[in-house]
Protein backbone atom coordinates (compact mmCIF):
# COMPACT_ATOMS: atom_id res chain seq x y z
CA UNK A 1 0.00 0.00 0.00
CA UNK A 2 1.11 3.55 -0.64
CA UNK A 3 -0.24 7.08 -0.58
CA UNK A 4 0.85 9.89 -2.91
CA UNK A 5 0.27 13.52 -1.93
CA UNK A 6 0.45 16.31 -4.53
CA UNK A 7 1.43 19.79 -3.31
CA UNK A 8 1.35 22.80 -5.64
CA UNK A 9 4.42 25.03 -5.41
CA UNK A 10 3.13 28.02 -7.35
CA UNK A 11 -0.63 28.11 -7.18
CA UNK A 12 -0.81 31.24 -9.33
CA UNK A 13 1.60 30.59 -12.20
CA UNK A 14 2.25 33.36 -14.70
CA UNK A 15 1.03 31.05 -17.48
CA UNK A 16 -0.91 27.80 -17.52
CA UNK A 17 2.18 26.06 -18.93
CA UNK A 18 4.44 27.14 -16.04
CA UNK A 19 3.48 25.08 -13.00
CA UNK A 20 5.49 23.23 -10.39
CA UNK A 21 4.46 20.74 -7.75
CA UNK A 22 5.80 18.11 -5.35
CA UNK A 23 4.65 14.53 -5.02
CA UNK A 24 5.44 12.87 -1.69
CA UNK A 25 5.04 9.10 -1.53
CA UNK A 26 4.55 7.05 1.62
CA UNK A 27 4.96 3.32 0.89
CA UNK A 28 4.72 0.01 2.77
CA UNK A 29 1.74 1.14 4.80
CA UNK A 30 -0.19 -1.54 6.66
CA UNK A 31 -3.36 0.18 5.62
CA UNK A 32 -4.42 3.53 4.29
CA UNK A 33 -6.57 5.29 6.85
CA UNK A 34 -7.78 8.82 7.07
CA UNK A 35 -7.30 9.67 3.38
CA UNK A 36 -8.69 8.45 0.09
CA UNK A 37 -8.15 9.37 -3.55
CA UNK A 38 -8.87 13.05 -4.16
CA UNK A 39 -8.73 14.14 -0.50
CA UNK A 40 -7.13 17.46 0.37
CA UNK A 41 -4.75 17.83 3.31
CA UNK A 42 -5.23 21.10 5.16
CA UNK A 43 -2.51 23.73 4.82
CA UNK A 44 -3.33 24.96 8.29
CA UNK A 45 -3.09 21.69 10.25
CA UNK A 46 -1.46 18.98 8.09
CA UNK A 47 -0.08 17.33 11.24
CA UNK A 48 -3.66 16.38 12.18
CA UNK A 49 -4.16 14.37 8.98
CA UNK A 50 -3.41 10.68 9.44
CA UNK A 51 -2.30 9.17 6.14
CA UNK A 52 -1.82 5.54 7.14
CA UNK A 53 -0.31 3.03 9.54
CA UNK A 54 3.31 1.99 9.04
CA UNK A 55 3.71 -1.63 7.98
CA UNK A 56 6.16 -3.92 6.22
CA UNK A 57 6.41 -6.03 3.09
CA UNK A 58 8.32 -8.85 1.48
CA UNK A 59 11.08 -10.30 3.66
CA UNK A 60 11.34 -7.35 6.05
CA UNK A 61 11.23 -8.28 9.71
CA UNK A 62 10.02 -5.00 11.17
CA UNK A 63 7.78 -2.10 10.32
CA UNK A 64 9.30 0.66 8.20
CA UNK A 65 8.35 3.43 5.84
CA UNK A 66 9.62 4.29 2.38
CA UNK A 67 9.35 8.02 1.78
CA UNK A 68 10.04 9.79 -1.52
CA UNK A 69 9.91 13.43 -2.56
CA UNK A 70 9.64 14.22 -6.26
CA UNK A 71 9.52 17.70 -7.74
CA UNK A 72 7.85 18.22 -11.08
CA UNK A 73 8.41 21.39 -13.08
CA UNK A 74 6.33 21.99 -16.20
CA UNK A 75 7.80 24.33 -18.78
CA UNK A 76 5.59 24.56 -21.84
CA UNK A 77 4.77 21.00 -22.91
CA UNK A 78 7.79 19.48 -21.13
CA UNK A 79 7.63 18.08 -17.58
CA UNK A 80 10.92 17.69 -15.72
CA UNK A 81 11.00 15.28 -12.76
CA UNK A 82 13.56 15.63 -9.95
CA UNK A 83 14.08 13.11 -7.14
CA UNK A 84 14.93 14.94 -3.91
CA UNK A 85 16.82 13.58 -0.89
CA UNK A 86 14.32 13.89 2.01
CA UNK A 87 17.02 14.58 4.61
CA UNK A 88 18.13 17.64 2.61
CA UNK A 89 14.60 19.04 2.38
CA UNK A 90 13.08 18.19 5.78
CA UNK A 91 14.55 18.71 9.25
CA UNK A 92 14.16 15.35 11.03
Beta strands, then each sheet from edge to edge (+ up, - down):
strand 1: 2-8
strand 2: 18-27
strand 3: 29-32
strand 4: 52-54
strand 5: 66-75
strand 6: 78-84
sheet 1: 1+ 2- 5+ 6-
sheet 2: 3+ 4-
end
